[in-house]
């Protein structure tokens, strides 16, 4: 083994080029070379592979790579993980055996890469891990706890619109006596949504999750309902917006033709993409209503404006859509306030001096 560990930046650059070119063999060679210069598997997973995966997402948002290339790069990174953790033994002693945990993504969450990283790091540290992967329905997650009675459920979420489903999973697992450790960007950079939804703990990354587990999580005893954590839900605005989503999207799409005349000349494909954007806007509005958190909605709008701008779509089209949506929400005081705050946030951004691209998720 070489006594000089390869610089992390050099390994990341090599791995990025390999995934960008679609070369799985070169990508695997990068991490194997890293092992040969003194890196361990956990360090390569978190300081090299995870960093490249984050760059893949950023490059897609900036419209520098397409959806197909993003998917291909992610698939190669997944195979790199497999090659790394199931390759030849590193020669280090086995870690002490620990307990058993379940790692799963929230129902509806297809971004399983962060959860996979956590699962592999915990295995490397001696935990027995039941990795359930992407999009785990809550009833199946709970049924698994009845079979295994895990020491903890590690619940991963990347998209905030799945937080209502995460809340259901958290309370359901706790109801059968299993603590929940939440993680992933959906829960906020500081974990505030994990705390709001009653999770037993939150971790920013795989190392943090391992530290929480090693410190120990007590088993929950109290059973709660959603309204116990979020009393504002009694106004039913969240439920009504969710039930009205299809109608709201259809009406806003129609209203855009008068507010933003360029949409009249859209092709079928452009109209379909616009409808998809409106679905996301309504979904984030509903989630902000669920959590009673304006920053969640304004942050998503700022990120969306950046993505649209990178694709040549003017920000004023987003403002026009919010104007139409506000008209349809005249009977929803909290929803109307959120939309108005979101619009004001976009206008405030548009009058600031340009300092380079920015995005918030």
Secondary structure, 3 states (H helix, E strand, C coil): CCCCCCCHHHHHHHHHHHHHHCCHHHHHHHHHHHHHCCCCHHHHHHHHHHHHHHHHHHHHHCCCCCHHHHHHHHHHHHHHHHHHHCCCCCCCCCCCCCCEEEEEECCCCCCCHHHHHHHHHHHHCCCEEEEEECCCCHHHHHHHHHHHCCCEEEEECCCHHHHHHHHHHHHHHHHCCCCEEEECHHHCCCCHHHHHCCCCEEECCHHHHHHHHHHCCCCCCCCCCHHHHCHHHHHCHHHHHHHCHHHHHHHHHHHHHHHCHHHHHCCHHHHHHHHHHHHHHHHHHHHHHHHCCHHHHHHHHHHHHHHHHHCCCCHHHHHHHHHHHHHHCCCCHHHHHHHHHHHHHHHHHHHCCCCCCCCCC
